[in-house]
Amino acid sequence: MQKDTLHRLAAELSLEERHELLGKLREHEDFPHDPLYKEDDALPPGTDAAAAYALLPWYLRVWYFIVGIFSAKTAQKAYEDSKLNSLARKINAEFPGLYHHQKTMLLQGFFDQIEKLRDASRFFFTVLDAGVNRDKGACFAFLGSLEAPQTHMRLYAASNPRLLCESRPEAQEAELRRAALGAMEDAIAGISLEERDALYLDARSLLCLKELSAFPYDRVTLAFSRSNAEGAAGGQKGLCCPAALVRELLIQLNDILFSLKVIPPMPLLESLFVFQTQKRAQDASFNMGKELDTFLAKAQDSLQVIRGFNQLVPLSGILRCALGDLNLAPTAIGGGEEWFVLYREYWKQKIEENFAAFFQDKQRADLLEALRVFLKGNAIVPLNNAESEANPLGIPVSGSFSLAFLQSFYTYVFMPQLNAVLKLIMLDGDFLRRENKGDFTGSYNTLVTLEDDICKFDRSLSLDGDYGKRYALLRSDITSLQSKRHRMELLMEELNSAAKGIAARAQEAAASLINLLKGILNNERRGGKYEGLLNVDMLSARDPSLARGLTGALASLQELLRILEALPLLEEG
């Protein structure tokens, strides 16, 4: 059900509905769009330490050579340590309480900032889980309707089989499917470069928000302890953590924050809002304006915390100091390019689903019309004790509709139209092959007793019947749920098998009679499996309408067989 809702949001809302739904979002032009991540000029990006050392004046290289002699280091290493110490002093002066360089400890201030970042990112985790993570294709389809509305309308038209059928009334299903897929490819190929860039930015932002919200913050915070504080110099108090314990996690977090440099685009925030409120949007009490204000306020607060973390925690600088690597710099995480594949696959799947549903509905409608004609305009009366629209409290029997149809067939077709001619052949027909006589008699008797078999089965479903009693007893059973479920499954399997058995016998009888009637009408005498009658001329002389009656019976039984083979489609519906 939820996926159906996502598909409607993604594909079936008209542009007018979207404008009405998202109009209030456009009013929030004051939403801050300041960058989330800025490179700090005071903390230069990572550089090639060897190259930087080589560019130093000769006297500075001599100085670092002398320092290296006293510290048992190479001149270049002494240079790197000097730069790292300067960077650490700058961090301690401008961002106190985060990092202790001599002990390579992360301090209480760092712990507090990580917790704030974790709490802020949980908002996006909840929003993404409300729908986007469950069907990313639908999300990109919805984003496409905002970033590329004309392409969206072309894709919507391509995925609508009713529109294609109206424009090509003579085309077959396979031809219409090919036309729809071709129109889809043409529409996607027509997406402009600006629209593609916008959708890629949406995909990148979505990926970064997902990575940030799913980051294992608890693995970082659990590495802090008060016992570590005792080893931190400088009188530091509170929780501390050796940077080496969480180095890989912090490098990962640094890359994510670096990748999420800018505020997510408004179309993406619009989509997140719509997907989050999809279940409540149809409620009469749903207040779009209030919900939107709340959503954007929470989004703004969360993004402000992310921006604040980047401003208050020089994570790249801390990692350089902790790892002793001046060259360390964050790298953008990969991903986002898959939006095109997901977008295309979504519409391809949508076309397949729409066409399957459309032609299945058409097949159902054709079958219902065939039923109406076949039963001379009479309605099918459901079984008294099986579940149906008229009796929702009945036992849910798989195949009950087929039995109801067969009962109507017996009343409106078999007895008034077929019985007389078939009974004549059964009583007076002199078959060339003795086994044909036996087959005809058995098949005829199956149809003659069909109503009795169905009524007997229906009575067994009543409260006084065998199946009805067992079903009611199991429904009221208070034993273990697992045992009760197992016994109920066994009962329903037995019950459904009995219902399908009646329909299968009728279907087999109809097929047998069809073959036998063809042999009689063709007056087969060539030693085939289904041969004709020795006395067909005598019977025709007695009843001049016999040939016409046999032809009508054959046509009715063939239609009965066709309907019985197609009825599972209506059973499912």
C-alpha positions as a printed Julia matrix, in Angstrom:
573×3 Matrix{Float64}:
   0.0     0.0     0.0
   2.77    2.44    0.87
   4.62    1.72   -2.35
   1.4     2.39   -4.28
   1.19    5.76   -2.55
   4.79    6.54   -3.49
   4.07    5.63   -7.1
   1.06    7.96   -7.14
   3.17   10.77   -5.72
   5.88   10.1    -8.24
   3.89    9.58  -11.4
   0.18   10.3   -11.21
  -0.14   13.8    -9.76
  -0.89   16.35  -12.45
   1.13   19.55  -12.69
  -1.86   21.45  -11.27
  -1.98   19.15   -8.25
   1.75   19.55   -7.75
   1.52   23.33   -7.93
  -1.27   23.28   -5.37
   0.57   20.81   -3.14
   3.94   22.56   -3.32
   2.8    26.15   -3.73
   3.41   26.94   -0.08
   6.96   25.66   -0.35
   7.72   28.37   -2.89
   6.79   31.0    -0.32
   9.8    30.08    1.82
  12.35   32.03   -0.16
  13.91   33.21    3.1
  15.21   29.72    3.83
  18.95   30.26    4.49
  21.24   28.98    1.77
  24.62   29.77    3.33
  27.21   27.04    2.59
  27.46   24.26    5.14
  31.19   23.74    4.67
  33.87   26.34    4.07
  37.58   25.85    3.79
  39.24   27.74    6.64
  41.95   30.02    5.28
  43.63   29.9     8.68
  43.94   26.13    8.31
  45.42   25.59    4.85
  44.54   22.44    2.93
  46.85   19.49    2.98
  50.04   19.99    1.01
  52.91   17.84   -0.17
  55.26   18.2     2.81
  58.31   17.04    0.83
  57.66   19.57   -1.91
  57.05   22.36    0.61
  60.28   21.54    2.43
  62.24   21.56   -0.82
  61.02   25.11   -1.55
  62.28   26.46    1.8
  65.23   28.92    1.78
  68.6    27.27    2.39
  69.01   28.75    5.86
  65.65   27.31    7.04
  66.63   23.9     5.73
  69.89   24.24    7.69
  67.89   25.22   10.76
  65.63   22.15   10.5
  68.73   20.02    9.89
  70.19   21.22   13.21
  66.86   20.69   15.0
  66.7    17.21   13.55
  70.14   16.35   14.91
  69.04   17.17   18.47
  65.68   15.41   18.1
  66.97   12.39   16.19
  64.83   13.18   13.16
  65.4    13.98    9.55
  65.3    17.63    8.59
  62.05   17.13    6.67
  60.46   15.35    9.63
  61.52   18.17   11.93
  59.9    20.61    9.48
  56.66   18.6     9.41
  56.54   18.34   13.22
  57.08   22.07   13.52
  54.16   22.75   11.2
  51.97   20.25   13.02
  52.84   21.79   16.39
  51.97   25.23   15.03
  48.69   23.88   13.71
  47.92   22.23   17.06
  48.64   25.47   18.96
  46.33   27.32   16.59
  43.59   24.75   17.15
  44.01   24.94   20.93
  43.89   28.73   20.81
  40.93   29.14   18.45
  38.99   25.95   19.25
  39.77   25.13   22.89
  38.5    22.0    24.6
  38.45   19.81   21.5
  41.88   18.21   21.15
  45.05   17.7    23.2
  48.01   17.38   20.85
  50.67   16.04   23.22
  48.43   13.15   24.29
  46.59   12.95   20.92
  43.36   12.97   22.89
  39.9    14.07   21.79
  38.34   16.0    24.65
  34.91   16.66   26.16
  34.2    19.53   23.75
  34.65   17.22   20.77
  32.32   14.67   22.38
  29.64   17.33   22.87
  29.85   18.47   19.26
  29.59   14.9    17.96
  26.44   14.37   20.04
  24.88   17.54   18.66
  25.69   16.45   15.12
  24.22   13.01   15.78
  20.97   14.42   17.15
  20.63   16.86   14.25
  21.23   14.2    11.59
  18.54   11.96   13.11
  15.93   14.3    11.64
  17.06   13.46    8.13
  17.33    9.77    8.98
  13.64    9.79    9.94
  12.64   11.79    6.87
  14.58    9.57    4.48
  13.18    6.41    6.05
   9.62    7.7     5.59
   9.69    6.78    1.93
  12.85    7.67    0.04
  14.9     4.72    1.3
  12.02    2.37    0.48
  11.69    3.4    -3.14
  14.48    5.61   -4.45
  13.17    5.27   -7.99
   9.88    6.91   -6.98
  11.85    9.66   -5.22
  13.84   10.48   -8.36
  10.67   10.35  -10.44
   9.11   12.92   -8.13
  12.25   15.04   -8.23
  12.14   14.77  -12.01
   8.6    16.19  -11.99
   9.98   19.27  -10.21
  13.29   19.7   -12.01
  12.08   18.61  -15.49
   8.27   19.05  -15.54
   7.84   18.83  -19.32
   9.81   15.59  -19.46
   7.69   14.29  -16.6
   4.48   14.96  -18.48
   5.83   13.19  -21.57
   6.81   10.2   -19.43
   3.43   10.19  -17.73
   1.71   10.14  -21.11
   4.01    7.34  -22.31
   3.15    5.25  -19.24
  -0.62    5.68  -19.71
  -1.89    2.75  -21.83
  -5.36    4.27  -22.11
  -3.99    7.32  -23.93
  -1.97    5.12  -26.28
  -4.97    2.9   -26.98
  -7.04    5.95  -27.89
  -4.39    7.16  -30.32
  -3.8     3.68  -31.8
  -7.1     1.8   -31.49
  -6.05   -0.97  -33.9
  -2.66   -1.68  -32.32
  -2.0    -4.92  -30.44
  -0.68   -5.07  -26.87
   2.92   -5.87  -27.86
   2.97   -2.99  -30.35
   1.6    -0.58  -27.73
   4.22   -1.67  -25.21
   7.0    -1.07  -27.73
   5.56    2.34  -28.54
   5.39    3.26  -24.85
   9.0     2.22  -24.21
  10.13    4.13  -27.3
   8.31    7.25  -26.13
   9.92    6.84  -22.72
  13.42    6.66  -24.2
  12.75    9.73  -26.37
  11.47   11.7   -23.37
  14.46   10.81  -21.19
  16.87   11.61  -24.01
  15.27   15.05  -24.19
  16.26   16.04  -20.64
  18.37   19.17  -20.94
  21.88   19.49  -19.56
  20.69   21.96  -16.91
  17.99   19.54  -15.77
  20.46   16.67  -15.64
  22.85   18.77  -13.54
  20.01   19.71  -11.18
  18.96   16.09  -10.75
  22.58   15.05  -10.19
  22.93   17.7    -7.48
  19.73   16.41   -5.9
  21.11   12.87   -6.0
  24.43   13.96   -4.48
  22.69   15.86   -1.69
  20.4    12.92   -1.03
  23.38   10.58   -0.86
  25.3    12.86    1.51
  22.29   13.32    3.79
  21.82    9.57    3.88
  25.49    8.93    4.68
  25.54   11.64    7.35
  22.32   10.48    9.02
  23.4     6.83    8.94
  26.93    7.52   10.23
  27.73    5.36   13.33
  28.05    8.24   15.8
  27.62    5.9    18.75
  30.81    4.06   17.85
  32.62    7.36   18.28
  30.92    8.45   21.5
  31.3     5.01   23.1
  35.07    5.28   22.65
  35.1     8.19   25.14
  35.49    7.47   28.82
  36.34    9.33   32.02
  39.32    7.11   32.75
  41.0     8.55   29.69
  40.7    12.0    31.21
  43.22   11.09   33.86
  45.85   10.62   31.19
  45.17   13.96   29.53
  47.62   16.64   30.47
  46.77   20.21   31.13
  44.14   19.59   33.78
  41.46   18.57   31.27
  38.27   17.22   32.82
  35.39   15.18   31.42
  35.33   12.52   28.75
  38.36   11.89   26.55
  39.27    9.46   23.79
  42.54    8.54   22.11
  42.24    9.8    18.55
  43.75    6.56   17.26
  40.68    4.64   18.41
  38.33    6.48   16.06
  40.68    7.67   13.33
  39.0     5.73   10.5
  35.53    6.81   11.58
  36.57   10.46   11.75
  38.19   10.29    8.31
  34.91    8.9     6.99
  32.9    11.63    8.73
  35.26   14.31    7.43
  34.75   13.1     3.85
  30.96   13.15    4.28
  30.92   16.67    5.7
  33.26   17.86    2.96
  30.91   16.36    0.35
  27.87   18.08    1.86
  29.14   21.57    1.17
  25.9    23.31    0.3
  22.31   23.37    1.5
  20.27   20.65   -0.25
  18.3    22.14   -3.17
  14.74   23.24   -2.45
  13.21   20.64   -4.83
  14.87   17.93   -2.74
  13.52   19.42    0.49
  10.12   19.64   -1.19
  10.27   15.97   -2.07
  11.37   14.97    1.42
   8.46   16.94    2.86
   5.91   15.37    0.52
   7.2    11.86    1.07
   7.22   12.31    4.84
   3.63   13.59    4.95
   2.2    11.26    2.3
   0.13    9.2     4.75
  -1.45   12.21    6.46
  -1.93   14.47    3.43
  -5.4    13.08    2.73
  -6.67   13.61    6.3
  -9.19   16.4     6.73
  -7.31   17.62    9.81
  -4.0    17.88    7.92
  -2.76   21.48    7.95
  -0.33   21.91    5.07
   0.95   25.31    6.19
   1.56   24.27    9.78
   3.19   20.98    8.82
   5.41   22.74    6.29
   6.52   25.37    8.78
   7.37   22.65   11.3
   9.26   20.62    8.72
  11.33   23.52    7.42
  12.05   24.75   10.94
  13.42   21.33   11.89
  15.36   21.08    8.64
  16.82   24.54    9.19
  17.8    23.71   12.77
  19.45   20.46   11.69
  21.35   22.12    8.85
  22.44   24.91   11.2
  23.92   22.33   13.58
  25.8    20.75   10.67
  27.06   24.16    9.61
  27.98   24.93   13.22
  29.93   21.7    13.58
  31.98   22.56   10.51
  32.65   26.02   11.94
  33.41   24.94   15.5
  35.32   21.71   14.84
  38.38   21.91   12.56
  38.16   18.2    11.85
  40.72   18.19    9.04
  43.23   20.02   11.22
  42.67   17.69   14.17
  43.14   14.65   11.94
  46.37   16.08   10.5
  47.73   16.59   13.97
  46.52   13.26   15.32
  47.84   11.29   12.35
  50.98   13.38   11.91
  50.13   13.93    8.24
  50.23   17.42    6.79
  49.04   16.04    3.48
  45.71   14.78    4.84
  42.7    16.38    3.17
  39.07   15.31    2.88
  37.91   13.73   -0.36
  34.42   13.8    -1.81
  32.5    10.55   -1.44
  31.51    8.87   -4.67
  27.95    8.31   -5.88
  24.96   10.15   -7.21
  25.4     9.1   -10.82
  22.97    6.22  -10.31
  20.02    8.65  -10.35
  19.72    8.24  -14.11
  19.58    4.45  -13.94
  17.02    4.53  -11.12
  14.98    7.18  -12.9
  14.91    5.24  -16.15
  14.23    1.9   -14.46
  11.39    3.44  -12.47
   9.58    4.6   -15.59
  10.28    1.36  -17.41
   8.81   -0.6   -14.5
   5.92    1.85  -14.32
   5.08    1.25  -17.96
   5.21   -2.52  -17.48
   2.99   -2.34  -14.39
   0.49    0.06  -15.97
   0.18   -2.0   -19.13
  -0.15   -5.25  -17.17
  -2.89   -3.75  -14.98
  -4.65   -2.11  -17.93
  -4.86   -5.23  -20.06
  -5.7    -7.36  -17.05
  -8.6    -5.0   -16.29
  -9.6    -5.12  -19.93
  -9.47   -8.9   -19.85
 -11.62   -8.9   -16.72
 -14.14   -6.58  -18.34
 -14.26   -8.74  -21.49
 -14.69  -11.85  -19.35
 -17.51  -10.29  -17.33
 -19.26   -9.34  -20.56
 -18.76  -12.89  -21.85
 -20.29  -14.21  -18.62
 -23.29  -11.91  -18.99
 -23.9   -13.0   -22.58
 -23.29  -16.68  -21.84
 -25.76  -16.68  -18.93
 -28.42  -14.9   -20.99
 -28.1   -11.69  -18.98
 -28.61  -13.42  -15.63
 -26.48  -12.44  -12.65
 -24.24  -14.93  -10.87
 -25.56  -15.65   -7.38
 -22.72  -16.33   -4.91
 -22.7   -19.37   -2.66
 -24.7   -18.87    0.53
 -21.93  -19.69    2.97
 -18.75  -18.66    1.14
 -17.19  -15.25    1.56
 -18.42  -12.71   -1.0
 -19.41   -9.07   -1.23
 -22.92  -10.07   -0.2
 -21.63  -12.24    2.66
 -18.33  -10.85    3.99
 -18.55  -13.12    7.07
 -18.59  -16.32    5.02
 -15.68  -18.73    4.75
 -13.05  -17.44    2.29
 -13.0   -20.25   -0.28
 -10.61  -20.13   -3.19
 -12.72  -21.09   -6.2
 -16.12  -20.14   -4.78
 -16.76  -17.77   -7.7
 -16.14  -20.58  -10.18
 -18.67  -22.75   -8.35
 -21.2   -19.91   -8.32
 -20.71  -19.51  -12.08
 -21.13  -23.24  -12.67
 -24.32  -23.21  -10.66
 -25.65  -20.4   -12.85
 -24.49  -22.27  -15.96
 -26.47  -25.31  -14.82
 -29.61  -23.23  -14.23
 -29.56  -20.91  -17.25
 -27.66  -22.84  -19.93
 -27.34  -26.57  -19.29
 -30.86  -27.5   -18.28
 -32.83  -25.31  -20.73
 -30.46  -25.6   -23.71
 -28.04  -28.52  -23.54
 -29.65  -31.24  -21.49
 -32.25  -32.37  -24.02
 -29.85  -32.95  -26.9
 -27.11  -34.47  -24.72
 -29.6   -36.77  -22.99
 -30.87  -37.97  -26.38
 -27.34  -38.92  -27.44
 -26.66  -40.58  -24.1
 -29.84  -42.7   -24.2
 -30.21  -43.53  -27.9
 -26.81  -42.89  -29.46
 -25.11  -45.99  -30.86
 -21.41  -45.16  -30.71
 -18.96  -46.8   -33.06
 -16.53  -47.16  -30.14
 -17.82  -48.64  -26.89
 -15.41  -46.53  -24.78
 -16.83  -43.36  -26.34
 -20.25  -44.36  -25.01
 -18.79  -44.73  -21.52
 -16.98  -41.42  -21.72
 -20.08  -39.62  -22.92
 -22.26  -41.1   -20.19
 -19.74  -40.28  -17.45
 -19.21  -36.7   -18.63
 -22.93  -36.11  -19.05
 -23.66  -37.44  -15.56
 -20.97  -35.13  -14.13
 -22.8   -32.12  -15.54
 -26.23  -33.43  -14.57
 -25.17  -33.8   -10.93
 -23.2   -30.55  -10.94
 -25.84  -28.53   -9.08
 -26.23  -31.21   -6.41
 -22.45  -31.32   -5.88
 -22.22  -27.53   -5.52
 -25.21  -27.31   -3.15
 -23.78  -30.12   -1.04
 -20.44  -28.3    -0.82
 -22.2   -25.04    0.04
 -24.11  -26.73    2.86
 -20.86  -28.11    4.22
 -19.7   -24.51    4.7
 -22.67  -23.62    6.9
 -22.52  -23.62   10.69
 -24.16  -27.05   10.65
 -21.89  -28.43    7.93
 -18.62  -30.3     8.38
 -16.34  -27.54    7.09
 -18.35  -24.81    8.82
 -18.16  -26.52   12.21
 -14.44  -27.15   11.93
 -13.81  -23.6    10.76
 -15.82  -22.06   13.63
 -14.09  -24.33   16.15
 -10.67  -23.27   14.94
 -11.63  -19.6    14.96
 -12.57  -19.85   18.64
  -9.6   -22.02   19.59
  -7.39  -20.49   22.3
  -4.37  -22.76   21.87
  -1.01  -21.49   20.67
  -1.14  -19.17   17.69
   1.38  -21.21   15.71
  -0.59  -24.44   16.18
  -3.86  -22.71   15.38
  -2.44  -21.18   12.22
  -1.07  -24.52   11.06
  -4.38  -26.33   11.55
  -6.26  -23.51    9.86
  -3.92  -23.73    6.87
  -4.55  -27.48    6.63
  -8.33  -26.97    6.8
  -8.3   -24.25    4.13
  -6.1   -26.37    1.9
  -8.59  -29.26    2.22
 -11.56  -26.96    1.66
 -10.06  -25.19   -1.36
  -9.05  -28.53   -2.86
 -12.64  -29.77   -2.57
 -13.99  -26.63   -4.28
 -11.43  -26.77   -7.07
 -12.11  -30.48   -7.49
 -15.75  -29.81   -8.4
 -14.76  -27.17  -10.95
 -11.99  -29.41  -12.33
 -14.41  -32.31  -12.85
 -16.83  -30.02  -14.66
 -14.0   -28.69  -16.82
 -12.81  -32.2   -17.63
 -16.37  -33.3   -18.48
 -16.85  -30.31  -20.79
 -13.56  -31.04  -22.58
 -14.52  -34.69  -23.04
 -17.97  -33.82  -24.4
 -16.44  -31.32  -26.82
 -14.23  -34.02  -28.36
 -17.09  -36.5   -28.52
 -19.5   -34.0   -30.1
 -16.89  -33.09  -32.71
 -16.62  -36.77  -33.61
 -20.4   -37.07  -33.93
 -20.81  -33.9   -35.99
 -17.95  -34.88  -38.3
 -19.36  -38.42  -38.48
 -15.88  -39.81  -37.9
 -15.49  -43.43  -39.07
 -11.75  -43.69  -39.63
 -10.76  -45.44  -36.45
  -9.91  -42.24  -34.56
 -10.14  -41.89  -30.81
 -13.46  -40.03  -31.03
 -15.64  -41.7   -33.66
 -19.24  -40.88  -34.61
 -22.55  -42.71  -34.25
 -23.87  -45.67  -36.21
 -27.41  -44.36  -36.0
 -26.87  -40.65  -36.53
 -29.05  -40.62  -39.66
 -31.93  -42.3   -37.83
 -31.72  -39.85  -34.94
 -31.6   -36.91  -37.35
 -34.67  -38.2   -39.15
 -36.5   -38.46  -35.83
 -35.4   -34.95  -34.79
 -34.49  -32.66  -37.73
 -33.11  -30.06  -35.27
 -30.55  -32.52  -33.86
 -27.63  -31.23  -35.93
 -28.4   -27.67  -34.97
 -28.77  -28.7   -31.31
 -25.46  -30.55  -31.34
 -23.72  -27.57  -32.95
 -25.16  -25.23  -30.31
 -24.21  -27.61  -27.51
 -20.66  -27.82  -28.85
 -20.39  -24.02  -29.03
 -21.78  -23.62  -25.49
 -19.41  -26.2   -24.04
 -16.46  -24.6   -25.82
 -17.42  -21.23  -24.34
 -17.86  -22.86  -20.93
 -14.37  -24.33  -21.16
 -12.88  -20.99  -22.22
 -14.56  -19.19  -19.33
 -13.51  -21.81  -16.77
  -9.89  -21.47  -17.9
 -10.08  -17.68  -17.53
 -12.04  -17.53  -14.25
  -8.93  -17.53  -11.98
  -8.39  -13.97  -13.24
 -11.73  -12.94  -11.72
 -11.05  -15.0    -8.61
  -7.89  -12.96   -8.05
  -9.78   -9.73   -8.67
